[in-house]
Amino acid sequence: MKTLIDQLSNYAAYHRDPRNIVTHYIGVPMIMQAVVTLLARLRWGAFAGVPLSLALLMGIVAAVYYCVLDIRYGLFMTALLAAMLALATPMAALPTAQWLAWGLGLFALGWMIQFIGHYYEGRKPAFLDDVMGLAIGPLFVVAELSFALGLRKSVQAAVELRSGPVRRRQSAPA
């Protein structure tokens, strides 16, 4: 299994333009919320008052994976996924048209924002070369936010050693 540094470095190589990283701060959470919202509708009951849904199952799988990669980031991602599920559950109970409008609307808008960032990056999204990019994207956003806050400097240094630093000069691709 790839390590945290392996996964973040591979993903970071596609994300060195600061404008692209900013679009990910916005687009990735929107896409995550959309997916959780859409999957929360697929329910098969409840346990101790908690709706059992495909969103919960996928959230547990993702949370375990993130914790295996790194316990600190993993616990943060677990809390984030739980908050998204708490928001998604009532959205999934809306009439079908409203549920789809929220789910598909957030999904489409999130991806539009992502593709604007990749225009500035001048490179395709990471998941087109490695489907794991879809799972690592949210973790990358959390890691980049922690780096911006001055946290996890050793992780940042290891990632930048492999993928290079975030470019400081901003210029649109030709």
C-alpha positions in Angstrom: 0.0 0.0 0.0 1.2 3.5 -0.8 2.1 5.7 2.1 0.6 9.1 2.9 3.6 10.8 1.4 3.3 8.6 -1.8 -0.4 9.5 -2.2 -0.1 13.2 -1.4 3.0 13.6 -3.6 1.5 11.9 -6.6 -1.7 14.1 -6.3 0.3 17.2 -5.5 2.3 16.8 -8.8 -1.0 17.7 -10.6 -1.6 20.7 -8.3 1.3 23.1 -8.1 -0.5 26.3 -9.2 -1.9 28.2 -6.2 -5.1 29.1 -8.1 -5.7 25.4 -8.8 -5.3 24.6 -5.1 -7.8 27.4 -4.2 -10.3 26.0 -6.6 -9.9 22.6 -4.9 -10.6 24.2 -1.5 -14.1 25.1 -2.9 -14.8 22.4 -5.5 -13.7 19.2 -3.7 -15.9 19.8 -0.6 -18.8 20.5 -3.0 -18.2 17.3 -4.8 -17.8 15.3 -1.6 -21.1 16.7 -0.2 -22.8 15.9 -3.5 -21.7 12.3 -3.5 -22.6 11.9 0.2 -26.0 13.4 -0.5 -26.7 11.2 -3.5 -25.6 8.0 -1.7 -27.5 8.9 1.5 -30.8 8.2 -0.3 -29.8 4.6 -0.8 -31.0 3.3 2.7 -31.9 0.0 4.1 -32.9 0.8 7.6 -31.5 2.2 10.8 -29.4 1.1 13.8 -29.7 3.0 17.1 -31.4 5.8 15.2 -28.6 6.1 12.6 -29.8 5.6 9.1 -27.9 2.8 7.4 -27.1 4.0 3.9 -24.5 3.6 1.1 -23.2 7.0 2.2 -22.5 5.7 5.7 -20.9 2.5 4.4 -18.6 4.4 1.9 -17.8 7.0 4.6 -16.7 4.3 7.0 -14.5 2.7 4.3 -13.0 6.1 3.4 -12.5 7.0 7.1 -10.7 3.7 7.8 -8.4 4.2 4.7 -7.6 7.8 5.8 -6.8 6.6 9.3 -4.5 3.9 8.0 -2.6 6.5 5.9 -2.3 8.9 8.8 -4.2 9.0 12.1 -4.3 12.8 12.5 -5.5 13.5 9.0 -7.7 10.4 9.3 -9.5 11.6 12.4 -10.1 15.0 10.8 -11.4 13.4 7.7 -13.7 11.1 9.8 -15.2 14.1 11.5 -15.6 15.9 8.2 -17.3 12.9 6.6 -19.6 12.6 9.7 -20.6 16.3 9.4 -21.3 15.8 5.7 -23.4 12.8 6.4 -25.3 14.7 9.0 -26.1 17.4 6.4 -26.8 14.9 3.7 -29.3 12.8 5.6 -32.1 15.4 5.7 -31.3 16.4 2.1 -31.7 12.8 1.0 -35.2 12.8 2.6 -36.3 15.7 0.4 -38.6 15.1 -2.5 -36.8 13.5 -5.4 -36.5 16.6 -7.5 -35.0 18.7 -4.6 -32.6 15.9 -3.6 -31.4 15.5 -7.2 -31.1 19.3 -7.6 -28.9 19.5 -4.5 -26.8 16.4 -5.3 -26.4 16.9 -9.0 -26.1 20.7 -8.7 -23.3 20.6 -6.2 -21.6 17.8 -8.2 -21.7 19.8 -11.5 -20.7 23.1 -9.9 -17.9 21.5 -8.0 -16.4 19.9 -11.1 -16.8 23.2 -13.1 -14.7 24.9 -10.4 -12.2 22.1 -10.5 -11.7 22.3 -14.3 -11.2 26.1 -14.0 -8.3 25.3 -11.6 -6.9 22.7 -14.0 -7.0 25.3 -16.8 -4.6 27.4 -14.8 -2.6 24.4 -13.8 -2.2 23.4 -17.5 -2.6 19.8 -16.5 -5.4 17.3 -16.4 -6.9 16.1 -13.1 -5.0 13.4 -11.3 -7.8 10.9 -11.3 -7.6 10.6 -15.0 -4.3 8.9 -14.6 -5.0 7.2 -11.2 -8.6 6.7 -10.0 -7.3 6.8 -6.4 -7.1 10.6 -7.0 -10.8 10.7 -6.3 -10.2 9.5 -2.8 -7.0 11.4 -2.3 -8.4 14.8 -3.4 -10.2 15.5 -0.2 -7.2 14.5 1.9 -5.0 16.7 -0.3 -7.3 19.7 0.5 -7.0 19.0 4.2 -3.2 18.6 3.9 -2.8 21.8 1.9 -5.0 23.7 4.4 -2.8 22.3 7.3 0.3 23.4 5.4 -1.2 26.9 4.9 -1.8 27.1 8.7 1.8 26.2 9.3 1.0 22.6 10.5 2.6 19.3 9.5 5.8 20.9 8.1 7.6 17.6 7.8 4.8 16.2 5.6 4.8 19.3 3.5 8.6 19.1 3.1 8.4 15.5 2.1 5.6 16.1 -0.4 7.4 19.1 -1.9 10.6 17.2 -2.2 8.9 14.8 -4.5 6.4 17.0 -6.3 8.1 20.4 -6.2 6.9 23.5 -4.3 3.7 25.4 -5.1 4.5 27.8 -7.9 4.4 31.4 -6.7 4.1 33.1 -10.0 0.6 33.0 -11.5 0.3 33.1 -15.3 -2.4 31.6 -17.5 -1.3 28.8 -19.8 -0.7 29.8 -23.4 
